[in-house]
Protein backbone atom coordinates (compact mmCIF):
# COMPACT_ATOMS: atom_id res chain seq x y z
CA UNK A 1 0.00 0.00 0.00
CA UNK A 2 1.96 2.97 -1.25
CA UNK A 3 -0.62 5.60 -2.07
CA UNK A 4 -2.66 8.08 -0.05
CA UNK A 5 -5.63 10.16 -1.18
CA UNK A 6 -6.69 13.07 1.02
CA UNK A 7 -10.01 14.82 0.42
CA UNK A 8 -10.68 18.49 1.12
CA UNK A 9 -14.42 19.03 0.57
CA UNK A 10 -14.55 22.83 0.32
CA UNK A 11 -14.94 25.20 -2.63
CA UNK A 12 -15.54 28.92 -3.00
CA UNK A 13 -18.72 28.23 -4.96
CA UNK A 14 -20.32 25.12 -6.37
CA UNK A 15 -19.92 24.66 -10.14
CA UNK A 16 -23.19 23.90 -11.90
CA UNK A 17 -22.07 20.49 -13.22
CA UNK A 18 -20.33 19.26 -10.08
CA UNK A 19 -21.39 16.20 -8.12
CA UNK A 20 -18.15 15.85 -6.12
CA UNK A 21 -18.29 15.83 -2.34
CA UNK A 22 -17.69 19.52 -1.83
CA UNK A 23 -19.42 22.47 -0.18
CA UNK A 24 -19.29 26.22 -0.51
CA UNK A 25 -19.54 28.68 2.39
CA UNK A 26 -18.31 26.32 5.10
CA UNK A 27 -15.28 28.34 6.24
CA UNK A 28 -16.41 27.88 9.85
CA UNK A 29 -15.64 24.13 9.50
CA UNK A 30 -12.09 24.40 8.12
CA UNK A 31 -10.40 24.13 11.49
CA UNK A 32 -12.54 21.27 12.88
CA UNK A 33 -12.29 19.42 9.59
CA UNK A 34 -8.50 19.72 9.49
CA UNK A 35 -8.25 18.45 13.07
CA UNK A 36 -10.45 15.43 12.28
CA UNK A 37 -8.41 14.71 9.16
CA UNK A 38 -5.19 14.82 11.13
CA UNK A 39 -6.61 12.40 13.68
CA UNK A 40 -7.66 10.04 10.89
CA UNK A 41 -4.17 10.22 9.36
CA UNK A 42 -2.60 9.37 12.72
CA UNK A 43 -5.03 6.54 13.53
CA UNK A 44 -4.64 4.84 10.16
CA UNK A 45 -0.83 5.19 10.05
CA UNK A 46 -0.25 1.63 11.40
CA UNK A 47 -1.92 0.27 8.21
CA UNK A 48 1.10 1.61 6.32
CA UNK A 49 3.68 0.35 8.78
CA UNK A 50 6.77 -0.87 6.86
CA UNK A 51 5.45 0.67 3.65
CA UNK A 52 7.09 3.48 1.72
CA UNK A 53 4.55 5.95 0.36
CA UNK A 54 5.14 6.65 -3.33
CA UNK A 55 2.19 8.87 -4.21
CA UNK A 56 0.04 11.36 -2.29
CA UNK A 57 -2.88 13.24 -3.82
CA UNK A 58 -4.70 16.09 -2.09
CA UNK A 59 -7.94 16.42 -4.00
CA UNK A 60 -11.34 17.93 -3.58
CA UNK A 61 -13.12 20.18 -3.63
CA UNK A 62 -10.47 22.81 -3.75
CA UNK A 63 -7.65 21.92 -1.35
CA UNK A 64 -5.96 25.28 -1.98
CA UNK A 65 -8.91 27.04 -0.34
CA UNK A 66 -7.64 25.91 3.07
CA UNK A 67 -5.38 28.37 4.90
CA UNK A 68 -1.73 27.49 4.42
CA UNK A 69 -1.25 26.75 8.13
CA UNK A 70 -3.90 23.97 7.88
CA UNK A 71 -2.33 22.44 4.78
CA UNK A 72 1.03 22.60 6.53
CA UNK A 73 -0.39 20.71 9.53
CA UNK A 74 -1.74 17.99 7.21
CA UNK A 75 1.58 17.61 5.43
CA UNK A 76 3.56 17.67 8.69
CA UNK A 77 1.36 14.85 10.01
CA UNK A 78 1.94 12.77 6.89
CA UNK A 79 5.71 13.24 7.06
CA UNK A 80 5.74 12.51 10.79
CA UNK A 81 3.60 9.35 10.78
CA UNK A 82 4.30 7.83 7.34
CA UNK A 83 7.50 6.93 5.55
CA UNK A 84 7.40 8.96 2.35
CA UNK A 85 9.80 8.16 -0.47
CA UNK A 86 12.23 10.94 -1.40
CA UNK A 87 10.93 10.92 -4.95
CA UNK A 88 7.25 10.51 -4.08
CA UNK A 89 4.76 12.14 -6.43
CA UNK A 90 2.90 14.60 -4.18
CA UNK A 91 0.05 16.36 -6.00
CA UNK A 92 -2.34 19.08 -4.98
CA UNK A 93 -5.48 19.91 -6.93
CA UNK A 94 -6.04 23.62 -7.29
CA UNK A 95 -8.49 26.01 -8.86
CA UNK A 96 -7.58 29.36 -10.38
CA UNK A 97 -8.64 32.14 -8.07
CA UNK A 98 -7.16 30.42 -4.99
CA UNK A 99 -3.50 30.60 -5.95
CA UNK A 100 -1.52 33.67 -4.95
CA UNK A 101 2.25 33.55 -5.36
CA UNK A 102 2.58 33.29 -1.56
CA UNK A 103 0.28 30.24 -1.52
CA UNK A 104 2.14 28.61 -4.42
CA UNK A 105 5.58 29.12 -2.87
CA UNK A 106 4.32 27.75 0.45
CA UNK A 107 2.86 24.66 -1.29
CA UNK A 108 6.11 24.00 -3.09
CA UNK A 109 8.14 24.42 0.10
CA UNK A 110 5.89 22.05 2.06
CA UNK A 111 6.60 19.22 -0.38
CA UNK A 112 4.12 19.36 -3.26
CA UNK A 113 5.97 18.67 -6.48
CA UNK A 114 2.95 18.43 -8.80
CA UNK A 115 -0.01 20.75 -9.14
CA UNK A 116 -3.19 20.05 -11.05
CA UNK A 117 -4.98 23.22 -12.11
CA UNK A 118 -8.62 23.21 -13.22
CA UNK A 119 -8.81 25.56 -16.18
CA UNK A 120 -11.72 23.72 -17.90
CA UNK A 121 -12.14 26.22 -20.73
CA UNK A 122 -10.29 29.10 -22.36
CA UNK A 123 -13.42 31.17 -23.02
CA UNK A 124 -14.66 33.37 -20.19
CA UNK A 125 -18.26 33.07 -21.37
CA UNK A 126 -18.10 29.27 -21.08
CA UNK A 127 -16.42 29.49 -17.67
CA UNK A 128 -19.29 31.65 -16.53
CA UNK A 129 -21.87 29.19 -17.84
CA UNK A 130 -20.14 26.41 -15.89
CA UNK A 131 -20.34 28.47 -12.70
CA UNK A 132 -16.56 28.64 -12.36
CA UNK A 133 -15.12 31.41 -10.18
CA UNK A 134 -12.21 32.31 -12.46
CA UNK A 135 -11.55 33.79 -15.86
CA UNK A 136 -8.63 33.03 -18.13
CA UNK A 137 -6.56 36.01 -16.95
CA UNK A 138 -6.67 34.65 -13.40
CA UNK A 139 -5.69 31.23 -14.69
CA UNK A 140 -2.74 32.63 -16.65
CA UNK A 141 -1.48 34.57 -13.62
CA UNK A 142 -1.81 31.49 -11.43
CA UNK A 143 -0.05 29.27 -13.98
CA UNK A 144 2.80 31.73 -14.26
CA UNK A 145 3.07 31.98 -10.47
CA UNK A 146 3.17 28.19 -10.21
CA UNK A 147 6.17 28.10 -12.56
CA UNK A 148 7.85 30.93 -10.63
CA UNK A 149 7.25 29.07 -7.35
CA UNK A 150 9.23 26.13 -8.76
CA UNK A 151 6.59 23.68 -10.03
CA UNK A 152 8.09 21.62 -12.84
CA UNK A 153 5.20 19.21 -13.11
CA UNK A 154 1.88 20.90 -13.86
CA UNK A 155 -1.35 19.33 -15.04
CA UNK A 156 -4.11 21.37 -16.66
CA UNK A 157 -7.67 20.00 -16.56
CA UNK A 158 -9.90 20.94 -19.49
CA UNK A 159 -13.40 19.86 -20.53
CA UNK A 160 -15.16 19.54 -23.85
CA UNK A 161 -18.75 18.97 -24.96
CA UNK A 162 -19.79 21.92 -22.83
CA UNK A 163 -23.19 23.55 -23.34
CA UNK A 164 -23.07 25.75 -26.45
CA UNK A 165 -19.36 25.09 -26.92
CA UNK A 166 -18.27 25.12 -30.55
CA UNK A 167 -15.58 23.03 -32.18
CA UNK A 168 -13.47 26.13 -32.80
CA UNK A 169 -13.72 27.20 -29.15
CA UNK A 170 -12.38 23.80 -28.17
CA UNK A 171 -9.63 24.14 -30.75
CA UNK A 172 -8.71 27.51 -29.26
CA UNK A 173 -8.63 26.01 -25.74
CA UNK A 174 -6.24 23.29 -26.93
CA UNK A 175 -3.91 25.66 -28.80
CA UNK A 176 -3.84 28.08 -25.89
CA UNK A 177 -2.76 25.51 -23.35
CA UNK A 178 -0.30 23.91 -25.76
CA UNK A 179 1.40 27.29 -25.94
CA UNK A 180 1.95 27.06 -22.15
CA UNK A 181 3.52 23.60 -22.43
CA UNK A 182 2.27 21.98 -19.22
CA UNK A 183 3.75 18.56 -18.50
CA UNK A 184 0.33 16.90 -18.31
CA UNK A 185 -3.13 17.53 -19.75
CA UNK A 186 -6.40 15.88 -18.68
CA UNK A 187 -9.22 16.36 -21.19
CA UNK A 188 -12.66 15.10 -20.16
CA UNK A 189 -15.98 15.17 -21.90
CA UNK A 190 -18.61 16.81 -19.68
CA UNK A 191 -20.95 14.32 -18.05
CA UNK A 192 -24.31 15.53 -16.85
CA UNK A 193 -24.60 14.07 -13.37
CA UNK A 194 -27.89 13.51 -11.62
CA UNK A 195 -28.66 15.93 -8.81
CA UNK A 196 -26.66 18.82 -10.29
CA UNK A 197 -28.19 22.09 -11.59
CA UNK A 198 -27.02 21.06 -15.07
CA UNK A 199 -29.07 17.85 -14.79
CA UNK A 200 -32.10 19.91 -13.89
CA UNK A 201 -31.56 22.23 -16.90
CA UNK A 202 -30.98 19.20 -19.12
CA UNK A 203 -34.28 17.63 -18.05
CA UNK A 204 -36.03 20.87 -18.92
CA UNK A 205 -34.34 20.95 -22.32
CA UNK A 206 -32.49 24.10 -21.35
CA UNK A 207 -29.00 22.76 -21.89
CA UNK A 208 -27.76 22.97 -25.45
CA UNK A 209 -25.12 20.24 -25.62
CA UNK A 210 -22.97 19.52 -28.70
CA UNK A 211 -24.13 16.54 -30.80
CA UNK A 212 -22.46 13.15 -30.28
CA UNK A 213 -20.67 13.66 -33.61
CA UNK A 214 -19.18 17.00 -32.43
CA UNK A 215 -18.19 15.43 -29.11
CA UNK A 216 -16.22 12.73 -30.96
CA UNK A 217 -14.72 15.28 -33.36
CA UNK A 218 -13.52 17.33 -30.37
CA UNK A 219 -12.01 14.23 -28.82
CA UNK A 220 -10.24 13.19 -32.03
CA UNK A 221 -8.89 16.72 -32.43
CA UNK A 222 -7.50 16.47 -28.88
CA UNK A 223 -5.73 13.21 -29.71
CA UNK A 224 -4.29 14.55 -32.97
CA UNK A 225 -3.16 17.97 -31.75
CA UNK A 226 -1.63 16.75 -28.52
CA UNK A 227 0.25 14.01 -30.35
CA UNK A 228 1.55 16.59 -32.85
CA UNK A 229 2.88 18.67 -29.96
CA UNK A 230 4.69 15.75 -28.33
CA UNK A 231 2.12 14.63 -25.78
CA UNK A 232 1.74 10.91 -25.33
CA UNK A 233 -1.76 9.61 -24.66
CA UNK A 234 -1.52 7.06 -21.89
CA UNK A 235 -5.15 6.85 -20.83
CA UNK A 236 -8.51 7.61 -22.45
CA UNK A 237 -8.52 11.19 -21.11
CA UNK A 238 -4.90 11.76 -20.10
CA UNK A 239 -1.89 13.00 -22.06
CA UNK A 240 1.62 13.91 -20.98
CA UNK A 241 5.14 14.71 -21.98
CA UNK A 242 7.63 11.84 -21.75
CA UNK A 243 8.08 10.75 -18.12
CA UNK A 244 5.12 12.69 -16.66
CA UNK A 245 2.36 10.09 -16.42
CA UNK A 246 0.42 10.55 -13.20
CA UNK A 247 1.76 7.84 -10.93
CA UNK A 248 -1.12 8.30 -8.52
CA UNK A 249 -3.86 7.85 -11.11
CA UNK A 250 -2.11 4.76 -12.45
CA UNK A 251 -2.58 3.20 -9.01
CA UNK A 252 -6.36 3.36 -9.61
CA UNK A 253 -6.21 2.09 -13.20
CA UNK A 254 -3.87 -0.74 -12.25
CA UNK A 255 -6.20 -1.61 -9.33
CA UNK A 256 -3.47 -1.30 -6.76
CA UNK A 257 -4.18 -0.54 -3.10
CA UNK A 258 -4.62 2.98 -1.72
CA UNK A 259 -5.99 4.57 1.41
CA UNK A 260 -8.40 7.51 1.36
CA UNK A 261 -8.72 10.09 4.12
CA UNK A 262 -11.33 12.76 4.65
CA UNK A 263 -15.00 13.17 3.89
CA UNK A 264 -16.36 10.46 1.56
CA UNK A 265 -12.85 9.33 0.61
CA UNK A 266 -12.67 5.85 -0.90
CA UNK A 267 -10.07 3.20 -0.12
CA UNK A 268 -9.03 -0.08 -1.62
CA UNK A 269 -7.17 -2.19 0.88
CA UNK A 270 -6.65 -5.96 1.21
CA UNK A 271 -9.31 -6.77 -1.41
CA UNK A 272 -11.86 -4.56 0.31
CA UNK A 273 -13.41 -1.37 -0.97
CA UNK A 274 -14.90 1.05 1.53
CA UNK A 275 -15.44 4.76 1.98
CA UNK A 276 -15.73 7.32 4.73
CA UNK A 277 -19.04 8.86 5.66
CA UNK A 278 -20.40 11.61 3.40
CA UNK A 279 -21.89 13.40 6.43
CA UNK A 280 -19.51 16.19 7.38
CA UNK A 281 -20.77 16.57 10.95
CA UNK A 282 -20.40 12.83 11.49
CA UNK A 283 -16.94 12.93 9.95
CA UNK A 284 -15.80 15.70 12.29
CA UNK A 285 -17.37 14.08 15.35
CA UNK A 286 -15.81 10.68 14.63
CA UNK A 287 -12.37 12.24 15.26
CA UNK A 288 -10.61 9.85 12.93
CA UNK A 289 -12.07 6.71 14.51
CA UNK A 290 -12.34 4.30 11.56
CA UNK A 291 -15.09 2.29 13.30
CA UNK A 292 -17.31 5.36 13.31
CA UNK A 293 -16.54 6.85 9.94
CA UNK A 294 -16.09 3.86 7.63
CA UNK A 295 -19.12 2.83 5.56
CA UNK A 296 -20.07 0.25 2.91
CA UNK A 297 -17.23 -2.20 3.32
CA UNK A 298 -17.29 -4.50 0.32
CA UNK A 299 -15.18 -7.66 0.25
CA UNK A 300 -14.44 -8.20 -3.40
CA UNK A 301 -14.78 -11.70 -4.82
CA UNK A 302 -12.19 -13.06 -7.25
CA UNK A 303 -14.66 -12.48 -10.10
CA UNK A 304 -15.07 -8.81 -9.08
CA UNK A 305 -11.31 -8.34 -8.78
CA UNK A 306 -10.79 -9.83 -12.24
CA UNK A 307 -13.53 -7.67 -13.71
CA UNK A 308 -12.04 -4.48 -12.21
CA UNK A 309 -8.60 -5.46 -13.44
CA UNK A 310 -10.01 -5.64 -16.97
CA UNK A 311 -12.14 -2.53 -17.23
CA UNK A 312 -9.81 -0.28 -15.26
CA UNK A 313 -6.67 -1.57 -16.98
CA UNK A 314 -8.15 -1.16 -20.44
CA UNK A 315 -8.51 2.58 -19.80
CA UNK A 316 -4.75 2.81 -20.29
CA UNK A 317 -3.45 2.87 -23.84
CA UNK A 318 -0.91 0.17 -23.08
CA UNK A 319 -3.79 -1.99 -21.91
CA UNK A 320 -3.51 -5.11 -19.81
CA UNK A 321 -0.97 -7.87 -19.79
CA UNK A 322 -1.76 -11.58 -19.95
CA UNK A 323 1.25 -12.19 -17.73
CA UNK A 324 0.08 -9.79 -14.98
CA UNK A 325 -3.40 -11.35 -15.00
CA UNK A 326 -1.93 -14.85 -14.63
CA UNK A 327 0.43 -13.69 -11.89
CA UNK A 328 -2.27 -11.88 -9.94
CA UNK A 329 -5.06 -14.46 -10.21
CA UNK A 330 -3.23 -17.75 -10.83
CA UNK A 331 -5.31 -18.51 -13.96
CA UNK A 332 -4.94 -17.52 -17.57
CA UNK A 333 -6.87 -14.55 -18.91
CA UNK A 334 -8.23 -16.77 -21.69
CA UNK A 335 -9.73 -19.23 -19.23
CA UNK A 336 -11.80 -16.41 -17.71
CA UNK A 337 -12.39 -13.94 -20.55
CA UNK A 338 -11.40 -15.88 -23.70
CA UNK A 339 -14.87 -15.52 -25.26
CA UNK A 340 -15.18 -11.77 -24.63
CA UNK A 341 -11.61 -11.08 -25.77
CA UNK A 342 -11.98 -12.88 -29.08
CA UNK A 343 -15.38 -11.30 -29.80
CA UNK A 344 -14.13 -7.76 -29.03
CA UNK A 345 -11.00 -8.39 -31.10
CA UNK A 346 -13.16 -9.60 -33.99
CA UNK A 347 -15.24 -6.42 -33.68
CA UNK A 348 -12.00 -4.41 -33.86
CA UNK A 349 -12.62 -2.88 -30.44
CA UNK A 350 -9.57 -4.58 -28.93
CA UNK A 351 -6.18 -5.38 -30.33
CA UNK A 352 -3.55 -7.79 -29.08
CA UNK A 353 0.16 -7.17 -29.32
CA UNK A 354 3.06 -8.73 -27.40
CA UNK A 355 0.79 -10.52 -24.91
CA UNK A 356 -1.14 -7.33 -24.14
CA UNK A 357 -4.73 -6.40 -24.94
CA UNK A 358 -5.59 -2.77 -25.52
CA UNK A 359 -8.37 -0.63 -26.96
CA UNK A 360 -8.25 0.26 -30.66
CA UNK A 361 -9.23 3.83 -31.63
CA UNK A 362 -12.72 2.51 -32.33
CA UNK A 363 -12.59 0.76 -28.94
CA UNK A 364 -11.77 4.06 -27.23
CA UNK A 365 -14.84 5.68 -28.81
CA UNK A 366 -16.98 2.74 -27.73
CA UNK A 367 -15.16 2.10 -24.45
CA UNK A 368 -18.35 1.72 -22.41
CA UNK A 369 -19.44 -1.17 -24.62
CA UNK A 370 -16.04 -2.81 -24.12
CA UNK A 371 -16.06 -2.33 -20.35
CA UNK A 372 -19.59 -3.73 -20.07
CA UNK A 373 -18.34 -6.99 -21.56
CA UNK A 374 -16.27 -7.54 -18.43
CA UNK A 375 -18.84 -6.52 -15.84
S1 LIG B 1 -14.17 23.59 -8.17
FE1 LIG B 1 -14.24 21.41 -8.66
S2 LIG B 1 -14.92 20.39 -6.80
FE2 LIG B 1 -15.37 22.59 -6.56
S3 LIG B 1 -17.45 22.79 -7.22
FE3 LIG B 1 -16.19 23.19 -9.01
S4 LIG B 1 -15.97 21.20 -10.04
FE4 LIG B 1 -16.75 20.83 -7.97
Boltz pocket constraint, residues with backbone or C-beta under 6 A from the ligand:
constraints:
  - pocket:
      binder: B
      contacts: [[A, 10], [A, 11], [A, 13], [A, 14], [A, 15], [A, 18], [A, 19], [A, 20], [A, 22], [A, 60], [A, 61], [A, 62], [A, 95], [A, 118]]
      max_distance: 6.0
